[in-house]
Amino acid sequence: MEALTRALPRLRWQLLQWQQSLGFWGLLALGVMVVTLLVEVAVLRPAGILDSQRRQELHAAIAEQPQDVQVTEPAIVEKLPLAADFSPRLERLLGLLTQRGFILQQTTLAYSAPGDTGLQRLDVEIPLTGPYILLRSVLTDVALEPAVRIESLTLERKEISSGLLTISLKLSLLGVVE
């Protein structure tokens, strides 16, 4: 502590001399350079070293794995339901929504075949009305259905005090074409 009290006047004197010779803007530029160097040494350089170590470990792990590649039908495609089963699957989904108390309006369907994958896709847009409280559980049940994906969900509440929502639910069902 005593060394600091002895060095403090000398530091002030040194700072005043630098300020007189460099001016305010020169002293500010010098401070920015010092802070930049501190950030470089304390933050950027250790992060760069850590990043290069991780990259080396990753390349070593990739090099260790054998390249045993076999061209087969993807396992996912073998487990997908058939495209011919779209109708019962869609009825099951719509039944699930109505059982939970949602009011369905006119549903829009669109078939598509994405690429040469042997799959067919059924896009379903379901406008419905129902309580917010049951929405999360019904969405969880819909997401657990095989080869069903929730594409988008839009919620709209007419009044803040109303418990009913106007919902636009877009689903995609995938099926294998035989």
N, C-alpha and C positions, 0 to 999 in steps of 0.2 A: 504494500500500500504506500509505503514511504517512497519507493522508487517511482510510483505513478505520480505522486504529488511533486516530485522533483522534475519529472519529464514533461508534465503537463504545460508549464510555462514555455518550455523550449518548443513543444509541438505547436503552441499557439503562435509563437514568434515565427516558426517555419511556415505555417499556414498563411500568416499575414504577408510574408515576403513573397510566397508563390502567388498570392492574390494580387499583389502590386505588380509583379512582373508579367503574369499571365492575364490578368483581368478576370472579371466574373465569368465570362463565357469560356475562357481558356481553362479556368479551374473546374467549371461544370463539365467540359469535354474530358478533362483528365479524370474526373470522378466517374463519368460514364465508361471510360476505358477500363478503369480499375474494376468496376462492378462487372463489366463484360468478361474480363479475365477471370474473376472469381467464379462466375457462373460456368464458364468453360471448364475450369479446373475442378470445381466442386460437383457439378451436375452432369454436364454433357460428356466429358471424358469417361467417367465411371459407367455411365449408361451405355456408351459405345463399346466399352470393353465387355460389359455384361452381354450386350447384344451379339457381339462376335463370338463369345463363348457359347451362347445358346445356339447360334447358327452352326458352329463346329460340331456340337453335340447332335444337332438335328441331322446334319450331313452324315455323321458317323453312324447314327441309328438307321438312316435310310440305306446306307451301304451294307449294313449287317443283314438286312432282311433279304431272304432269297426271292428271286424273281420267277416264281413258279406260277405262270399265268396259263389259265385254261379258258378257252372260249366256250361258254355255255349260256344257256338261257338264264337271265338274272333270276335269283331266288324270289325276288319280290313279285315278278310277273307270274311265277308258278303259283304263288299264294293268293293272287288277286281273284276276285269273283268274276264270273263270266259276264260279258256285256249283255247277253240275253237275259240276265237276271236283273236288269235295271228296274223293271216294273215292280217286282215284289220288294226290292230294296227301297225304292222310292215310296211305295205304300207304307212300308214299315217306318220310314222317317216321318212321313206326314202323319201317320197314326200316333207316333210318339209326341209330336207337337200338339195334336188335338187332345190327347189324353192328359197332357199337362195343363190344359185350359187355354190354349192359344186359339184365336179365331183366324182361320186361313182365308185369304182372298185368292184371286186367280193366280195360279202358278205358271211361270213361263219356263219352257224347256228348250234346250238347244243341244244337238248332238254334234260332236266333232271327233276327228281322228288325228291326234297330234303326231305328225311324222310317220315314219314306217316302223313304229314300235310294236305293232300288233295290239295296241290298246285303243279303246274307244272311250270317249269322255262325254258325260252328260252334265251340262251346266243347268242348274236349277235356280231360278229366282223366285223366292217365296215372300210375298208381302203378308204380314200377319200382325195381329194385335193381341197383346197380353200383358200380364203383370211383370214388373221388373224383378220381383223376388224370385220367380221361377226360371228366369231366363238363363242364369248361370248354370243351373243343374241340367237344363235341357240341352244347352250347348255342349256341356261335358259329355252327355250321353250321345249326342250327334257325332262328336269328334271321336268317340270310341268305336263307332261303326267302321267296319273294314272298308278301305279304299274310298273314304269320304273325307273331303277337305272343305273347311269353311273358308271361302274366298273373301267374303266381306260381310260386314254387319253394320247396319245403319240404324240408330235409335233416334226416335223423335217423340217428345212429350208435348202434347197440345197445351196442357196447363200444368203449372208447377205443383198444384195440389192433387192432380190426377195420378192414380197408381197404374194406369194403363199406358203402354207405349205403342207407338206405331213403329213396326220393325220391318226392315228390308234385309232378308237373309239370302245370301248367295252361296250355293254349295256346288261342289264338283264331285261327281261319282265316276270312278274309273272301273273299267271292266276289260277283260281279255277277249279279243275277237278270235273265234275259232276258225 
